[in-house]
Amino acid sequence: MRFKRPLIAIVTAIAVITGGCAFVTQPLVKPIASPPAGVDAAALEQHVRELAVTLHPRSVDSYANNQRAADYVLAQFIATGAATDIQKFEAGGGIYRNVIARFGPAEGPLLVIGAHYDSCGDTPGADDNASGVAGLLELARLLAAHPPPQPVELVAFALEEPPYFRTEAMGSFQHARGLAKQERPVRLMIALEMIGYFRDTPNSQQFPVAALSSMYPNEGNFIAIVGHFGDFGATRRVKALFMGATDLPVESINAPASVQGVDFSDHASYWHFDLPAVMVTDTAFLRNPNYHTTGDTPDTLDYARMAKVVQAVYAVAMVY
């Protein structure tokens, strides 16, 4: 990674090189304060239960439920009074939909906040990723009540999970490609990927590379902001806004996609088109033992801390 001002780089980043890979974290970040937004933790739980119980499973193998999940998101967006849209595309002989809600002015660089609504196989997918979608729906309510000063697009993506993961059939790839074709300026994309699982017990947090264990807490009680090297500044600013919006511990990292987990969500689709993007996550399989299992149920999530994540994302939508 190259810095224009090496002396500043020393105090704004700590780099570790191990096994041929470099990792950058952002210490000494000054919080950017924002007013509270009144996130409704009970509403978050209700959305998760609707998606993970009533509409279980939501995978491509259960096409009808997958479509009902899209219908549910659309109805919730419409109920806020937001301008809504549907982006349809074909995959595997079926028609799938990205569900979109727009807030703020029509013109200007766009902030995209997205989460995938499909689940993996027959899993309930409460954390993965009903939690992220619930966050989108609560954000829609908040942004409708207090419109942001910049264009914000909330997108519920189809087809993040296998067998379409890392293919052009991902809903996020379709959306990112559309923005690139339109030459629409994108200020930042944020992927909400599993935001509901937290644990305070020692050694409840794992890491893809052993060296990282000396740089981050071993308790799984923080939210993580993940970006690649090109999005170092974006990662740092999002972290500052998160820190100023909530008392939830916030960690961040910039690392190459070769590191396991760094590109494991919809933000990577935007990297493909050179659009700035970060992932907000509870770190998925590095913390949650229920990842991609039938144990990923609503009762395993912490809705109070999930609400703090949504509060922080709302601050980004209003200030970034």
N, C-alpha and C positions, 0 to 999 in steps of 0.2 A: 504493500500500500504506500502511495506517495503523498506526502503532505507538503503544502506550499510553505508552511512555517514550522520547521521541525521542532523548535523550542516549545511552541504551543502544543504540538502533538504530544510532547512528553507529559504534559499535565492534563490533557484531555483524553488520553487513551493509555491503556496498559496492554501490551501485546505479549503473547506467549507463542513460541514456535516449538512444536513438538511433532515428531513423526512426519516432518515435511509439510505440516499445515500451520497456518498462522491464525490466531484468534485475537480479537480486539474487544475489550470491554471499556465502558465509559465511567470512570470514577469522577468525583468532584463535580457532579452535575448539580447546578443550582435549580431548585424547584421553581416552576412557574405557577403561581397560585391562580385558582379559579373558584368561583362560587359553587356551592353544592347544587345538584340538580334534582334531588328527590327521587332517586331510582327506587322502584318498587320491587323488592326482593320476592314478594309473594307472586307478583305477576310473572317474574322470571321462572319461578317454580311451576306455575300453571302452564306456561308455554312448553317447558321441558316435558312435563307429564303428558301434554297433548301429543307432542311429537314422539316421545319415547314409549308411551303406553297405548294411547288410543290409536295412533297411526303406526304402530310397530308391526312389522319392520318396514323401513323406507328405502330399501335397496333396489337396485335394478331388477332383482329377482322378484320383487313385489311391486310391479309397475303401477297397479291401481293405488296402493298406499303412497307410493312415491309421488303420484300426481295429486293425491289428496293433501299431501304435505305442502306442495306448491300452492294449492288452492287455499290452504289455511294461512300461509304467509301472505298471500295476496289480499285475503279478506282483512287480515290484521293491518296491513299497510293502508288499505282503502279506508278503514275505520278511523285512521288518524287524520284523514283529509289530505294526505300527501298526493302529489302527482305520481301515478304509477304507470308501469310499462312492463311488457313481457318480451323477452328475447327467446324465440323458439329456435331449436336446431334438432337435427336428426342424429341419432346414434344407435347402432345395432338394430335398426328397423323400427325404432320407436321415436316419438317426438318428445323432447324434454324442454324444460323452461327455466330460464333465469328470471327471477321475479325482482323487479326494481322499484324503488321509491326515491323520489327526488325532493330535495329541500334547498332553500336559499335561492340566490340569483341564478338565472339561466346561463349567464356568460361568466367566463373566467376559468382559471385552472381548477381542475376537478379533484375533490377528495373522495375516494372510493373506500367504502367500508363493506366488507363482504364476509359471508360464512356459508358453507355448504350445508344443504338440508338432507342429503341422502345419508344412509347408514351403511355399514359394512355387513353384508350377508344378512343373517337373521338376528344380529345383535340389536338391543334396544337403542343403542347410540345416544345415551343421555348426555354424557360429556362430549362424545364424538358423533355428531356435533350439534345436538339439540341445544347445548349450552350456548354455542356461538350464535345460533339462529335466534334463541330467546333474547340474547343481547341485542341483536339487530332490531327485534320487534320493540323492545323497550327504548332503544335509541330513537326509533321512529316516533314513538309517543312524545319523547322529550323534544325532538327537533321540530315536530309539528307545533308544539306549544311555544317554543322559542326558536324561530328560524335562524339558521347560522348565517354569518356575514359572507360566507363563501359557498360555492356550489358543492353540495354533498349528495352522493349517490349511495344508497344502501342497496346491496345486491345479495339475494339468496341464490346461491349457485346450485345447479344440478351436477351430478356425476363427478364428485371429487374422489370417491372411493373406487377400489378395484371393481371391474377390470379396466376402468377408464383412467385411473390415476396415471399421471405423467404422459397423457396422450392429448391430441388436439380435440378430442371429444369432451374434455372437461369443460364444464360450464364457464369456469373462470378463464380458460383459454379463449373460448368463444367471445367472452366479454372484452378481454384485453385486446384481442385481435380487432374487434369492432372499433375500439377507441383508437387504436393505431391507424386503422384505415381512414378514420375521420380526421386524423391528426389533431385529436382533442388533447390539449395540454392537461397533464395529470400531475397535480401537486404531490399526491401520495396515495398509495393503496394500502389498506390495513386489512389483513386476514385475521378474523377471529376463529381460532382453531383450538377448541377445548379450553374453556375458561372457568370450569366449575369445580375442579378437584384440588383440594388443599389438605395438607397434613403437617402437624407441628412436631411429630415424632422424629428423633434423630435418625439419620440415614434413610429417610423416606424419599430423598431426592437422589437420582442417579445421573450419570453424565456419559456422553458418547466417547469422551476422551478423558483418561484418568487425570491428566494435568489440570483439568478444569475444576476438579474437586477442591483444589487449594484456593480457587478464586471465587467460589460461590458457596452459599449455605448448603448444608447437607439435610436441612429440613425442607420439605416440599410446601412451604407456606408463602411463596412469592409468585408473582406473575412475571413472565419473561417477554422481552421484546427482542425479536430475532431479525437480523438483516444481513445482507452481504456487504462486502467492503465498499462497494460503490454507494451504498446508502448509509454510510457512517453518520453523516450530519442529520439525516432524518431520524435514525435510531436514537441519537442523542437528544434531539428536540422532543420526540415522543416520550422518551424517558423523563425529561424535565417536566412535561405537562402531566404525566402520570403521577410523579412524585408530589406535584403541587395540588393534585385533585383528591388524593386519598392517602390514608395511612397504611395502605397495603404495601408490603415490601415489593420493590420493583428491581429486577435485574435485567441486564441487556448484554447482547453479544453480536458482533459482526464476524462472520466466518464464511469460508467457501462452501459451496453446495456439496462438496465431497464429504463433509462432516455429516454423519448420520442425523437426520431430523431437521437440518437447517432448511431444506427445501420441501418438507413434507406437508405442503398445503397449497392453497390457491394463490398465495403471493408469488410463487415461482412462475406462474403463468405470465405475470406482468414483467418479471425479469426477462423472459424470453423476448419481449418487445422493448427492452431497455426502458421500462417504466419503473419509477421508484416504488418500492413496496417493502413492507415489513410484516412479520407475523406476531400476533399477540397470543400467548399460549400458556397453559399450565404445565407445559412440556410433555404432555401426552404419555407415551409408553415409558418415558424416563421417570415418571412419578406414579401414574395411575395403573395399578395392576390389572384393572378391568378393561384395558384398551383392547378393542376388537374381540371382546368376549361377551357372553350373555350376562355377565355381572355388571355391565355398564348401565346401571339403572338410576332413576331419579333420586332414590334414597341415599346414594353415595355422594351426592354433591353438596357443596357448601354455598347456599344461596346468598347469605349475607356477604361473603367475600366476593362472590360473583357480581353482586350489585356494585361493589367497589371497583371492579374492573370496568363495568359499564359506565360508572361515574367518570372514570379516567378517560375512556374512549370518547365520551361526550365532551370532555374538556378539549380534546384534540379537535373534534369536529367544530367547536366554537372558536378556537384560538389559533390553530396550526397555520 
